[in-house]
Amino acid sequence: MINDNFPKSKILVIQIPCYNESETLSKTLSELPKNLPGIDRIITLIIDDGSTDDTIQVALQNKVDYVIRLQKNHGLAKAFMVGVQFALSLGADVILNTDADNQYPSKYISELVKPIVENQAEVVIGNRNPGKNRHFSVIKRFLEMFGSFVLRKLLRFDIPDAPSGFRAFSRYAALRLNVFNSYSYTLETLILAANENINIKHIDIETNPNYRPSRLHRGNLNFIWRQTGVIIRSYVLYRPLKTFIGLSIPFGATGLFFILRYLYFVIIGESAGHVQSVSLGGTLLILSVLLFLLGLIGDAIRANRKTMEEILINLRDEKRFDQGSDEFLGYQVIKNFL
């Protein structure tokens, strides 16, 4: 008989996506904790997203356990997901993501991991309090607060700091992560978590000063454009029926209004000159029906994707990294023996 009460050792993987971070990476790595309550082993993982500087050398000199090397720059979202899948293959019970630019102080890692270790949450996000953060410009404060407000209203979920990348995931939550956009994982994973009813907790953190400009976007207009696109695409992806029915209602109501308007003039004998109401109303009603049908098709696709995701979850859960291999998903894996 198996003793279910036998304590299982818990593995924490701290993953850091990097792109030309040789100047700040050493400081970030030096401040990572060596041990944490409830964690038996801490593994450090660097995902090098096609860096052209000495990022890999700096990582190895600072004794990280693994480096995954992407031959060219794929973007943050891709690097994040490669790291998550590799961490799962290492048997991670908790996966913590932080930035290489040392924006997030490592002293908060224990607070971020604790709710997951104690089974109080599946995802824990560091809330930078963007509206009060003294290291953010006025424009950045407004944009990050507004983005979080929009998501909060769309998802009806408590989201104080949606763009924060300082996050910890339980194995349960990490197995279900999928990111389809190439820009960033922060907003899409929140929409996914809300859709899956995953328990999310937020802890307040302070941030370090910015050591360099953001490489994720080129100015505020670019940030707005990209984040808006991610929100729209992700919402449609995970909630197609609600999205297209919501779009069809205004067209249907307006079309019905013009049809009834024409019928009114027919009844009072003044239909001449109002035929355009029938044409416009009919067109809007057809458009409304088409949108409704798109919602049904999208919902059917979503149900099919859900089945495929369950298969993917099982495959991820079973896959283990071969310690004798130097490749993972076709990417080079560098194991540090220092």
Buried (B, 14 or more C-beta within 10 A) or exposed (E): EEEEEEEEEBBBBBBBBBBBBBBBBBBBBEEBBEEBEBBEBBBBBBBBBBBEBBBBEBBBBBEBBBBBBBEEBBBBBBBBBBBBBBBBBBBBBBBBBBBBBBBBBBEBBBBBBBBBBEEEBBBBBBBBBBEEBEEBEEEBBBBBBEBBEBBBEBBEBEBBBBBBBBBBBBBBBBBBBBBEBEBBBBBBBBBBBBBBEBBBBBBEBBBBEBEEEEEBBEEEEEBBBBBEEBBEBBBBBBBBBBBBBEBBEEBBEBBBBBBEBBBEBEEEEEBEEBEEBBEBBBEBBEBBBEBBEBBEEBBEEBEEBEEEBEEBBEEBEEBEBEEEEEEBEEBBBBBBEE
